[in-house]
């Protein structure tokens, strides 16, 4: 049984939609790519790998949320980049067949765009229930994805790819807002280290800063004529630049 809360990405609409795109892309490649139009199987591999990369990187990025927000954003951005690559493949398929992508003003484009995802309602059996949820969301687009016309399927998937790219962009913006407020893993480690050093300084009866009166910390000069020598530095650096020589 999957522990609720441990895999938060199961509740993300981006992850659910990415799985829909992956499954539909695998179906598309199996049904429409063959020895004539993809004799070496290279396009099959590239498209299915790009489709797989989206949910995989969203999941891995979200799993790193508590330890490294920088890594979370980078992996989420990788998902967005691979989807852009996949969207281009579908556009190229249409152009190869002398067909144009649906106009954003067309009835087909607007109909697909208006189909919304249901909110997950998992309870205790998350893996099982999330799989049911993903398939249910995929079936909402069956009118196009199950068509025997590859152009209709490609158009639908092109709309879904571009829609998902926008969803991921909003997710990254939200992650960036959180990062601005909370910082990242590196900032957290720095704060922990400074707090420990401040505490150690107080316990060692370190002198107080001549500028602000806060406890001072021993540091080592990294440049200048005193390079390599220890000196007292204000524990509030860089907000305060107070220093003292060590007797």
ZIUR-V305812 format. One record per residue. N is the residue number from 0. PHI is phi in radians with two decimals (999 if undefined). PSI is psi as a letter, one per 20 degrees, with the letter a starting at -180 (NA if undefined). Layout:
n:N phi:PHI psi:PSI
n:N phi:PHI psi:PSI
This chain:
n:0 phi:999 psi:p
n:1 phi:-1.45 psi:p
n:2 phi:-1.26 psi:p
n:3 phi:-1.11 psi:p
n:4 phi:1.66 psi:h
n:5 phi:-1.32 psi:h
n:6 phi:-2.05 psi:m
n:7 phi:-1.14 psi:h
n:8 phi:-1.16 psi:i
n:9 phi:-1.05 psi:h
n:10 phi:-1.66 psi:i
n:11 phi:-1.42 psi:p
n:12 phi:-1.07 psi:h
n:13 phi:-1.11 psi:g
n:14 phi:-1.20 psi:g
n:15 phi:-1.10 psi:g
n:16 phi:-1.13 psi:h
n:17 phi:-1.09 psi:h
n:18 phi:-1.19 psi:h
n:19 phi:-1.05 psi:g
n:20 phi:-1.11 psi:g
n:21 phi:-1.10 psi:g
n:22 phi:-1.08 psi:g
n:23 phi:-1.19 psi:h
n:24 phi:-1.18 psi:g
n:25 phi:-1.06 psi:g
n:26 phi:-1.11 psi:g
n:27 phi:-1.03 psi:g
n:28 phi:-1.14 psi:h
n:29 phi:-1.17 psi:h
n:30 phi:-1.45 psi:h
n:31 phi:-2.00 psi:i
n:32 phi:-1.62 psi:p
n:33 phi:-2.60 psi:a
n:34 phi:-1.10 psi:h
n:35 phi:-1.36 psi:g
n:36 phi:-1.71 psi:i
n:37 phi:-2.58 psi:m
n:38 phi:-1.05 psi:h
n:39 phi:-1.70 psi:i
n:40 phi:1.29 psi:j
n:41 phi:-1.21 psi:g
n:42 phi:-1.16 psi:h
n:43 phi:-0.99 psi:g
n:44 phi:-1.10 psi:g
n:45 phi:-1.14 psi:g
n:46 phi:-1.23 psi:g
n:47 phi:-1.21 psi:h
n:48 phi:-1.23 psi:h
n:49 phi:-1.12 psi:g
n:50 phi:-1.16 psi:h
n:51 phi:-1.19 psi:h
n:52 phi:-1.10 psi:h
n:53 phi:-1.09 psi:f
n:54 phi:-1.14 psi:h
n:55 phi:-1.13 psi:g
n:56 phi:-1.32 psi:h
n:57 phi:-1.10 psi:g
n:58 phi:-1.14 psi:g
n:59 phi:-1.15 psi:h
n:60 phi:-1.09 psi:g
n:61 phi:-1.12 psi:h
n:62 phi:-1.19 psi:h
n:63 phi:-1.64 psi:j
n:64 phi:-0.96 psi:g
n:65 phi:-1.41 psi:i
n:66 phi:-1.88 psi:h
n:67 phi:-2.66 psi:o
n:68 phi:-1.20 psi:h
n:69 phi:-1.08 psi:g
n:70 phi:-1.12 psi:h
n:71 phi:-1.01 psi:g
n:72 phi:-1.18 psi:h
n:73 phi:-1.11 psi:g
n:74 phi:-1.19 psi:h
n:75 phi:-1.12 psi:h
n:76 phi:-1.20 psi:h
n:77 phi:-1.07 psi:g
n:78 phi:-1.04 psi:g
n:79 phi:-1.12 psi:g
n:80 phi:-1.15 psi:g
n:81 phi:-1.19 psi:h
n:82 phi:-1.20 psi:h
n:83 phi:-1.10 psi:h
n:84 phi:-1.12 psi:g
n:85 phi:-1.16 psi:g
n:86 phi:-1.05 psi:h
n:87 phi:-1.12 psi:h
n:88 phi:-1.07 psi:g
n:89 phi:-1.23 psi:h
n:90 phi:-1.11 psi:g
n:91 phi:-1.10 psi:h
n:92 phi:-1.04 psi:g
n:93 phi:-1.12 psi:g
n:94 phi:-1.16 psi:h
n:95 phi:-1.07 psi:h
n:96 phi:-1.74 psi:k
n:97 phi:0.95 psi:k
n:98 phi:-2.15 psi:q
n:99 phi:-1.83 psi:q
n:100 phi:-1.08 psi:q
n:101 phi:-0.98 psi:p
n:102 phi:-1.20 psi:q
n:103 phi:-1.11 psi:i
n:104 phi:-1.63 psi:i
n:105 phi:-1.31 psi:q
n:106 phi:-1.12 psi:h
n:107 phi:-1.09 psi:g
n:108 phi:-1.07 psi:g
n:109 phi:-1.19 psi:h
n:110 phi:-1.15 psi:g
n:111 phi:-1.11 psi:g
n:112 phi:-1.16 psi:h
n:113 phi:-1.44 psi:i
n:114 phi:-1.26 psi:p
n:115 phi:-1.77 psi:q
n:116 phi:-1.51 psi:q
n:117 phi:-1.32 psi:q
n:118 phi:-1.33 psi:p
n:119 phi:-1.07 psi:q
n:120 phi:-2.33 psi:l
n:121 phi:-1.27 psi:q
n:122 phi:-2.05 psi:e
n:123 phi:-1.86 psi:h
n:124 phi:-1.70 psi:m
n:125 phi:-1.15 psi:g
n:126 phi:-1.05 psi:g
n:127 phi:-1.16 psi:g
n:128 phi:-1.23 psi:h
n:129 phi:-1.19 psi:h
n:130 phi:-1.17 psi:g
n:131 phi:-1.06 psi:g
n:132 phi:-1.10 psi:g
n:133 phi:-1.06 psi:g
n:134 phi:-1.12 psi:h
n:135 phi:-1.12 psi:h
n:136 phi:-1.22 psi:h
n:137 phi:-1.10 psi:g
n:138 phi:-1.13 psi:i
n:139 phi:-1.10 psi:h
n:140 phi:-1.87 psi:j
n:141 phi:-1.04 psi:h
n:142 phi:-0.98 psi:h
n:143 phi:-1.87 psi:g
n:144 phi:-1.19 psi:h
n:145 phi:-1.66 psi:j
n:146 phi:-1.15 psi:q
n:147 phi:-1.42 psi:i
n:148 phi:-1.58 psi:o
n:149 phi:-1.08 psi:h
n:150 phi:-1.22 psi:h
n:151 phi:-1.14 psi:g
n:152 phi:-1.13 psi:g
n:153 phi:-1.10 psi:h
n:154 phi:-1.12 psi:g
n:155 phi:-1.07 psi:g
n:156 phi:-1.20 psi:h
n:157 phi:-1.13 psi:g
n:158 phi:-1.11 psi:g
n:159 phi:-1.16 psi:h
n:160 phi:-1.09 psi:g
n:161 phi:-1.17 psi:h
n:162 phi:-1.13 psi:g
n:163 phi:-1.19 psi:h
n:164 phi:-1.04 psi:g
n:165 phi:-1.16 psi:h
n:166 phi:-1.08 psi:g
n:167 phi:-1.19 psi:h
n:168 phi:-1.06 psi:g
n:169 phi:-1.17 psi:h
n:170 phi:-1.13 psi:g
n:171 phi:-1.15 psi:h
n:172 phi:-1.06 psi:g
n:173 phi:-1.13 psi:g
n:174 phi:-1.10 psi:h
n:175 phi:-1.16 psi:h
n:176 phi:-1.06 psi:g
n:177 phi:-1.12 psi:g
n:178 phi:-1.10 psi:h
n:179 phi:-1.09 psi:h
n:180 phi:-1.43 psi:g
n:181 phi:-1.74 psi:i
n:182 phi:1.34 psi:a
n:183 phi:-2.08 psi:a
n:184 phi:-1.09 psi:g
n:185 phi:-1.08 psi:g
n:186 phi:-1.10 psi:h
n:187 phi:-1.13 psi:g
n:188 phi:-1.13 psi:g
n:189 phi:-1.08 psi:g
n:190 phi:-1.11 psi:g
n:191 phi:-1.11 psi:g
n:192 phi:-1.15 psi:g
n:193 phi:-1.15 psi:h
n:194 phi:-1.09 psi:g
n:195 phi:-1.13 psi:g
n:196 phi:-1.17 psi:h
n:197 phi:-1.09 psi:g
n:198 phi:-1.11 psi:g
n:199 phi:-1.11 psi:h
n:200 phi:-1.14 psi:g
n:201 phi:-1.12 psi:g
n:202 phi:-1.14 psi:h
n:203 phi:-1.57 psi:j
n:204 phi:0.95 psi:l
n:205 phi:-1.14 psi:q
n:206 phi:-1.19 psi:r
n:207 phi:-1.61 psi:q
n:208 phi:-1.17 psi:p
n:209 phi:-1.19 psi:i
n:210 phi:-1.67 psi:g
n:211 phi:-2.03 psi:i
n:212 phi:1.47 psi:j
n:213 phi:-1.45 psi:r
n:214 phi:-1.05 psi:q
n:215 phi:-1.88 psi:q
n:216 phi:-2.17 psi:q
n:217 phi:-1.33 psi:p
n:218 phi:-2.25 psi:r
n:219 phi:-2.03 psi:p
n:220 phi:-1.11 psi:p
n:221 phi:-1.74 psi:i
n:222 phi:-2.73 psi:r
n:223 phi:1.50 psi:a
n:224 phi:-1.21 psi:i
n:225 phi:-1.74 psi:j
n:226 phi:-0.94 psi:p
n:227 phi:1.58 psi:i
n:228 phi:-1.67 psi:q
n:229 phi:-1.42 psi:q
n:230 phi:-2.67 psi:r
n:231 phi:-1.49 psi:p
n:232 phi:-2.22 psi:q
n:233 phi:-1.07 psi:p
n:234 phi:-1.19 psi:i
n:235 phi:-1.67 psi:j
n:236 phi:-1.01 psi:p
n:237 phi:-1.61 psi:j
n:238 phi:-1.12 psi:h
n:239 phi:-2.21 psi:p
n:240 phi:-1.81 psi:j
n:241 phi:-1.09 psi:p
n:242 phi:-2.41 psi:r
n:243 phi:-2.46 psi:q
n:244 phi:-1.34 psi:q
n:245 phi:-1.60 psi:p
n:246 phi:-1.14 psi:NA
